[in-house]
Amino acid sequence: MKPMKWVPWFCFLLVTAGLLMGASAVSAQTAPEGGTGLTKSPEAEAYDQKALKKLQAMNPEEVAELDKKLAEALTLFYDREYARALPIFREISDTVETMDVAFWLGSCAAKAGETDLAIQKFQDMLAVDPSLHRVRLELATVYFRLGRYAEARRELNSVLEAEPPEPVRENIEKLLASIEAKTRKLYGNFRASFGVQRDRNVSSGPDQASIEIPENRGTLNLTEDQQALRDWVAVLSMSGNALYDIGDRRGLMWNSTGVVYNTRNASNAQFDFLHWRVTTGPWWVTPRSIFKMPLGYAENLYEHDHLFDTWDVGPSYEYFIKPSFSLKGTFVYARDTYEPNDPLPLDNKTGQDNLKRTYELAANFYLNNRRDILTFAVSHDDVNAKENRFSYDAMNWSVAYFKQFRMFDWDMEFYGRYKYTFKQYETNALLWPPGYDRADKRHNLYLVLSRNIGEHYFASLSYNMIDNESNTELYDFEKYIYGFSVGYKF
């Protein structure tokens, strides 16, 4: 049998296999006209003709063997056996290489992880025919996977200039957006909300007018301000952060944050509170860990007067054992300095000046593509104040859960946290006799349900319960807060 009789069959197999070959995610195209779907220029057609002339010079057995190898390689390719298909495509390409064979070889090499070979093949094809936009898209995809974003962007923009079909243009724009996200140097967010709360105990005081001091030391009669008071409270909350990537992707970064929290009481302005805080410091980010070293400063105003300020440093290290599970350790060293507003010894607050050390270990579970986050944490507070009655050790146990979900076709978010604290003071409270060292047990439950409205707005319902059980009755109280707020975020 003459070689010419086998050549059409080999060519037919090239065309048929090409029709079966689907476009990649980034290079979705309309149905190809033939071959691999490559629209070829006269230069590319000439390249194929040279390969076909070489094929025509081969004997029937050699053509039949190539036919068999091509069928085997394509079968393996579609079965995703790329490592097995690659050497067969290499052998075919070394013998007879059309533009279609070069494209299959490059595509298989890319999927098998042989990125240098894939890039070389795609570049060789574009050197012959720069108008092969599908090849250029495949090359851009390889560059993207390698993190060579400037080269990927260049190839994608070149295809956009050729005005490709709408599906292709949409996919290119998605990939360009991904490149923009991965190459950005500055990341930021901001969140602000305003709402109203019903606080059943704005003073955090006991629900009784008088307290008997042990050992018959008399009765402590509380003023109205010292007892539990109910009030409506307006709340303004704002927070934001800016993260700057100093080097390459990940590595050294710098993060700064700011927080403002302000409450105004309708009937008890003496309990108005303002807190603001800023932090700044480096991050070191690797594929499996994040180390942070923030330095912070905060001021607290109570009853419109300066109460105390805080300097702190809080290094933390989070290590991802799995993408869905991490352990995080945090140490915070803080100094609180109170304002000596009142010259009277009993009212002067400088005795509360303190150094605080906090040690925390947390286990974090990131589930459902981070739409569910579960955190268990344990921490220890060591507070050393100027006056022993303000010094204490505390153990804290907490569990928190965050969830994103849809309900009634709404984008919803839920956050819940329960925290239990046992606080042991070094000595007794003021006016209490020696030997009655103060100890508090606190239960704190906080729940928030939010609905996202559009891209930037939200509305939230919240509930906060604080139950402080103390062996010193003056500090035994319950507090329930119900809130509603609306806000803006980006």
Buried (B, 14 or more C-beta within 10 A) or exposed (E): EEBEEBBEEBBEBBBBBBBEBEBBEBBBBEEBEBBBBBBBBEEBEEBBEEBBEEBEEBEBEBBBBBBEBBBBBBBBBEEEBBEBBBEBBBEBBEBBBBBBBBBBBBBBBBBBEBBEBBBBBBEBBBEBBEBBBBBBBBBBBBBBEEEBBEBBBBBBEBBBEEEBEEEBEEBBEEBBEBBEEEBEEEEEEBBBBBBEBEBBBBBBBBEEEEBEBBEEEEEBEBEEEBBBBEBBBBBBBBBBBBBBBEEEEEEEBBBBBBBBBBBBBEEBEEBBBBBBBBBBBBBBBEEEEBBBBBBBEBBBBBEEEEBBBBEBBBBBBBBBEEEBBBEBEBEBEBBBEBBEBEEEEEEBBBBBBBBBEBEBEBBBBBEEEEEBBBBEBEBEBEBBBEBBBBBBBBEBEBEBBBBBEEEEEEBBBBBBBBBBBBBEBBBBBEBBEEEBBBBBEBBBBBBBBBBBBEEEEBBBBBBBBBBBBBBBBBBBBBBBBBBEBEBBBE
